[in-house]
Amino acid sequence: MLSPGTEYLLNNGDRHASSKLKTKTYCWFIFVFLLGAVVVLIPALIIILRKAKCSGPVPPPAPPAWNGSDYLSNSDYYKQLTTIHDFSQIHNLRLDRLSSPRFHPINGKTIIYLRKQYHMPDLNGSSTTLHWIDLETNKTVQLTRPIWGINDQQFYWIDSKTILFLSNRAESSLNQIFQLNLPDDVSAIGNFLDPIQITNYPLDIDNLVVNRQATRLAFSCQVYSNLTIQTTADRQATEKASGSLVYKFDKLFIRHWDEFMLGPRHHPFIVSIERDAKKIFRFKSPPTDVLFGIDSDSPTRPFGDAKSQWSFSASGNKFAFTRQHDETSAVAWSTNLDIFTVDLSTTNPQPICITCENLAADTDPSYSPIDDEILVYRAQSVPGYESDQFKVKFYNSSNETITLLNTWDRSIQVATWSNDGQTLFFEIGEEARNVIYKFSNILSSTSIPIRLMSNGSSHDINIHPTSNETFAFTYESITQPANIYVYASPTSIQPVTGHNNNLLAKVKMSTVSETFDFIGSNNETVWGWHVPPVNGTAEKAPLAFLIHGGPQNSWYDAWSYRWNFQAFSSQGYAVIAINFHGSDSYGQNFTDSITGHYGTLPYEDLQLGLTAALNNYKYIDGNRTAALGASYGGFMINWIAGHQDMSQRFKTLVCHDGLFDMRGMAYSTEELWFSEHDAGGVTPYDHPNAFEEFNPVNHVVNWTQPMLIIHGGRDYRVPDTQGIGAFTALQRRGIPSRMLYLPNENHWTINPFNSLIWYQEVLDWIHYWTQ
């Protein structure tokens, strides 16, 4: 149909107009033809680009915008301050967070580590960068540019001049693999180094491990079990564009920790790598998905990582990994993890399970640095019990597996090889400290571990390349945030970083943290921590009585960015924290003792511990006390509230993500093994009374004390209805109460602004009721 304007021209016989019309018609045909060509060519171009996207390296994209005037370290900020401030949570969050020290791989004379910094002074953004320090001169260099929202992680120092690491510096803002080339003289760097992007996948790379020879690497992406990286990204884009939001489940987990389980899995991809003419790493072939077609995660959710759960052998030709058995709903009530090995030298390598006879957890494989046939790993023996003792197993593919230190009752958290393959260094929770042991001649029946670090909390050991007696590590305590240290001998243990020194010099904190003991339930010795108020003990002070979660956990001699003793003591409170029966660092029998008794033994210890503290520390005002707890500690707050022999000893209670209805919890939490094991290894439908015996909801009639309830909306471990239920009970009974609901937080309060509000609300609440 012609337009009205065209009809007018034709009807009036305007030949000039008609000629114009013909010209327009020809142009229209040409336009349609070109459009068709574009339509045909674009898909082909997209296919070509997609293929290019999955190969590496790629030309480096333009780096994110850098505004040097917007960068200020906490050191420079606090250096300019002229007054001393009482320590508070805002100072805590401004601290630089140091981690992952790694020696120079050849001479060990320098260390590279990660430094996470927050925007100063408002905490509006953070950045994690690579840092270098010369151990002889103490010269430090910030290698990568700190840009707010950009975080470097999981780096591998390949040789003197090359580092591979993960970062979201990509133009896509997705985590990708980057290469950093170091100059001959790192100390002379006047500005930051710009890394080279190696990969450009349409999904985040979440984990990275590189073999010793730098001939292979392994990385993980979250993919659908039977799809590639690209087809997973395509499916997700299609689903997002559909506009629908419907979840469908045929098995558990429905959700885990703080995310819904919608199909994608952490899968390990292994690829051979080589350097090009410019010494830039590239993939020699397409990466292989080791778990293709298997509905399972490796590393495991929610806290598994490749550093712990993946390992290349000494030659780099074998790969070991931990995976969960996610294929059925049993994943929700089974703690079974298994270790698989892959021979990469074969044509079609297939994972082989080496631990499937054990139905409890087997995890954290670590190949010997000198023998492809040997690895060690950590193993539990009680299925369905996440807090069972971890022992170290010695696996030799040609012999049967041996349990090292089988009579020890300590649970080993980390095992690290010496470079000569003759010694293991253990990180162990022991009497509320994370200590380090050295275990030489590991197959000798007479060999005894030697404790090297006894106080505070030590983590993340890295062995010196030329001395098996020297290692770098992080160290922290209740009175000191984490620093990088070097252990050379029992008389030479030195910090090598001081990023937070200026901040710590401008805040006032308690310098005392001490343990005390008393006779607790079962007539056994129980221990607790005491931290006095920052202004001393000359005057009467109110008490913050802290109850830890787990319950198979401990209050450790460690720094915390969440429940920090200093944040309470600096506000004038004495802090008492009891490691009751069930705590995890006093031997396995002590931990196991509360199975089926989680409402009695810890409760009695808290009663007796409070009495002991008031007797030992006369300055504490027993009439101005507040009890605070999270998770299981929140359960205990609700349990205390219903038992007036204890509740009346506190002016107020604070419950963070606490359990309120144990039977409802057993049906709504995600990891069912917690509730079922603590109830005695039974289910709520076979033994409902086991879940009613210590159920706070049954004692609401006895609640009288004011309570602050805090809950995260994305807490799927203790669902938010538990906190809502407790608050409803308080309001219905007319008890002074308040609920602080954090819709975007999980079981922990992570967002720094939410953390500041958390502390403000908690301190204001307990101050009001204990003044």
C-alpha positions, 0 to 999 in steps of 0.5 A: 500500500502506497502512502498518502503522500506518494498517491498525491504525487502520482495522481498529479503526474509530477514526473520529477516526483516520480523519478525521485520515487524510483530513486528511493525505491532503488535505494530501498532495494539496496538497503534491504540487500545490505541488511540481509548481508549483515544479517548473514555475516553477523552470526558468522562473525559472532562464532569467530569471535566466540572461538577467539574469546576462549583462546589465550592470550588476548590483547590486554583491554583498557585498564579500569579507570584509575584516579590517583587522587582518590587513593589513600592508604590507611597508613597515610590517613592515620599518620596525619591524625594528631589524636588517639581514638578509642578503637571501634569497628570502623578502625577494625574495618580500615585495617589492611588485610594481609594474606598468602605470603610466598617466597621468591621461588629460587632464592627466597630473598623476597616475598610477594603477598596479597593486601586488601585495602578499603577506601579511606576513610569512608570504606566505600569500596575495597581493592586487593593487590599484589605486594612485594617486600625485600627481606634484606632491606625491608623495601616494599613495592605495591606491584598492581594498581589499587582500583576500587572494586578490583581484586587480585587473588590466587597468584603463583610465582612461576619464576624470578620474573613471572606471576600468574594470578586471577583478577577481575581487571578484565574489561568484562569485570569477570575474574580471568587469568593474568600474567605479571612480568617483573623487571630485573630490579623490582625495588626500582619500580616507580609506578604500578605494573600493568598485567597482561590478560591471558584468558577472556572467557564469558564466565568467572574463573573462580580458582587457579592452580599451576604445576611446578614446571608451569607446563599445566594449570587447572582452573574452575568455572561454574558450568552446567555439568553437560555444557561447555563454558561458552554454552553455559554462558549462552544458556544463562543469557537466554534464561536472563532474557526470557524475563521469567524467574521460576526455580524447579527442583527434583533433589536437595540442595535447594539452596546452600549457605547463601545461594540457590542451587540452580544447576551450575557446578564448580568444575576443574578444567586442565590445560597445557600451557606454553610461552609464546615468542614474547614470553607470554603464556598461552593455552596449547589446546582447549581445556579439559573439563575433568568432571564433564557430565557429572553433577558435582562440585570441585572445589566443594561448596560453600568454602572449598578452594583449589589451594586446599582441594587440588594438587599437581604431582611432582612431575605435573603429570598427575592431578588430584582433587576433592569432590562432593557427591552431589548427584542425589539428595543424600548430599544434604545429610552426608558429609562424604567427600572423596579424592580422585586422581587423574593421570594426565599423561594418558590419552583419555584421562579419567578420574579414579577414586582413591578413597571411596571405601570411606563414607566420611570426609576425605579431602585436601590431597597434597602430592609429595614434591618429590614422588608422583606416587605419594600424596597425603590427605585429611580424613574423618572416620564418622559419616555425617559428623562434620566436626569429627577429628581430621587425621592425616593419611599417607597414600602410596599408589603401590602400598596401602594407605597409612594413618599418621599419628593415629593415637593423636587426639588433635584435629589437623587443619592443614598439612604442608610438605617441606621441599625435600618431601621428608617433613610435614608442617601441621596447622592445628587448633590447640587450646584455643590457639592455631599452632604449628607443628613440625613432623619429620621422618613421617613414616617412622613409628618413633617420630614425634611432632614438635610444636613451633608456634604456641600462641596466637593463630598462625596460618598459610605456611610457605616453605623457603625454597632453599631452607626446609627449616624456614617458612613464611606465614600469617600471625594474629592474636586477640590483641594484634591483627594479621601480619606476615611473619618469617620463622627461621628458628625458635629464636628468630620469628619476625614480622616483615610487614607493618602496613597497619602500624600507623593505624594501631598507633592512633587507637587505644585497645586493650593489651591484655587477653588472658585465659582462666579455667574452672571446673565445669560440667562432668567435673572437667576443666573448662577454659575461657578468655578474659579481656579487660576494658581498655581503661583498666580495672580500677572501676566497676565495669559492665560485662559482655558475655560472649557465646560462640557458635558451632557448637564445635568451635572455639573462641580462638586467640585470633583477630576478628573482623566480625566478633572482635573482643576489642570492639567491646572492651574499648567501649568499657566492657569486660569481655568473658568468652567461655570455650564450653564442652563441645569446643573443638580445640581441647581434644576430640573427646571434649568435642564429642561430649555434647552429641545428644547433650548440646542443651545441658553440658554447654549450658552448665559450663556457661553458668559455672563460667560466669560464676568463676569470672565474677569471682576471679575479676572483682571489678566486673559488675555482676548487675550490669551484664549482657549475653550475646551469641550467634548461630549455636550461640544464638540458640543458647541465648534463646535457651537461656531466655527460657531458663530463669536460673540463668536468664535473670543473671543478665540485664539483656540478651542479643541473638544473632542468627540464632536457632529458635525452633529445633524441629522446624530447623531440622526441616528447613536448614540446608546441611541436615547433618548438623541438626541430625548429628547433634540430636544424637544421629537421628532424624526428626521424623523417627525421633521427634522427641530428640528435637524437642528436648532442647527446643527453645520454642517450648520455653517461651512462657518463661521469657522475660529479659529484653532481647535484640534479634539480628538475622540475615535474609540470605542466611540459609543455614539458620533460615530467617524465620527462626529469628522472625519467630523469636521476635514474634514471641518477644513481641507477643509476650510484651517483652522489650525487643527489637529486630535488626534484619539484614536482607542481603547478609548471610549467616555472617555480616560481611558488608562493611556498612552493615557491620558498622550498623550492627555494632552501633545497634548492638552497643547502643542496645546493651549500653541502654540495658546495662547503664 
